[in-house]
Amino acid sequence: MDLVVALVLCVSCLLLFSLWNQSNGKGKLPPGPTPLPIIGNILQLSVKDITKSLTNFAKTYGPVFTLYVGMRPTVVLHGYEVVKEALIDHGEAFSGRGYFPLAERTNKGRGIVFSNGQTWKDMRRFSLMTLRNFGMGKRSIEDRVQEEASSLVEEFRKTKGAPCDPTFILGCAPCNVICSIIFQKRFDYTDKELLKFMEMLNDNIRILSSPWIQEKYNKLWTIDNLVTTVNDLFGAGTETTSTTLRYGLLLLMKHPEVAAKVQEEIDNVVGRDRSPSMQDKSNMPYTDAMVHEIQRYISLLPTSLPHAVIQDIKFRNYLIPKGTTIITSLTSVLHSNKEFSHPEKFDPGHFLDKNGNFKKSDYFMAFSAGKRSCVGEGLARMELFIFLTTILQKFNLQPLVDPKDIDITPVANGFASVPPPFKLRFMPV
């Protein structure tokens, strides 16, 4: 027994020395809680609410601190000032993609989301150029979003006011928009190919929570790389938007006074006979604020995706070694009480000035910030505005319980904030 105890102590000492060596030999990492051998600080993190755990650590160690995920040091950035300083002021240095074992195994460094270095830069540039060629940012894309919004409300109309779970239909709509860009066609919501594809996308999320043809790109422009890039566009552009829409409907039922104000603005600006358009947005400050507030409140990706520093960098008197994973707490920015009067409450007034005009905020980082910000931000903004205004133009959202009894607590708050399951009635206006 004494031999076993001695062996455990020796191994523990070696592991602790290894951790110390990682944090002191290659750089001066920020302070943080003492890690346990092998597992690091895993047991000190709440899987159900990562945000709360990070906030508690920030109170003790400040806005920049180090956690160990197993044997790997991870630097956490908490709060607007430090996140902005890293992702915007030092954007290039913090532009790497951090350690993400599952993605590394499946994507193998391909695509946009989980790639690094020149591959990431080239694929991002190529994707943005190609999407623009297909109509991104142009009227043609808006026409497709409006067309899909019309199909969306027709599907809800088919429910004839019966209780329904909107999850599947809200997933099909943004997926179809990307299909119309990539494949130049949309699919009926009962199409077997679309259903199979949606199932694969859902499985992926569940597992997580030309002149270009040049010799130097034999390795880059492969079918596998392009397929992974297209998969990234679908994965990032479908589930994120559909989850935000679903959470938005839940919040609007919880706060019927907000839905009523939006509908009043729709009646005054758009009316009932034509489809809402992006040109209407500048004349609809309350609706614009409502869409922003949904994204701010739900904080869809609380810690975004992991970044990494691509070089040794001195940051706030610390020396962070090249390759260190960086976690940014977007919730600490979106829920900052320095910027938002009562961040724990759902209130479109957070994005309105005293005269009722829309008010931009540098703290709005729902799409992250800097060089790794969302490629499809423009499309997502368009979809959220047009889909939500079209739904509220055609329907009153009727919950199955009293609004005060509606639970808006996310069922998961780790990788993504997902709303609890719910049903509602779409009652024609």
Secondary structure, 3 states (H helix, E strand, C coil): CHHHHHHHHHHHHHHHHHHHHHHHHCCCCCCCCCCECCCECHHHCCCCCHHHHHHHHHHHHCCEEEEEECCEEEEEEECHHHHHHHHHHCCCCCCEECCCHHHHHHHCCCCCCCCCHHHHHHHHHHHHHHHHHCCCCCHHHHHHHHHHHHHHHHHHHCCCCCCECCHHHHHHHHHHHHHHHHCCCCCCCCCHHHHHHHHHHHHHHHHHCCCCCCHHHCCCCCHHHHHHHHHHHHHHHHHHHHHHHHHHHHHHHHCHHHHHHHHHHHHHHCCCCCCCCHHHHHHCHHHHHHHHHHHHHHCCCCCCCCEECCCCEEECCEEECCCCEEEEEHHHHHCCCCCCCCCCCCCHHHHECCCCCECCCCCCCCCCCHHHCCCCHHHHHHHHHHHHHHHHHHEEEEECCCHHHCCCCCCEECCCEECCCCCEEEEEC
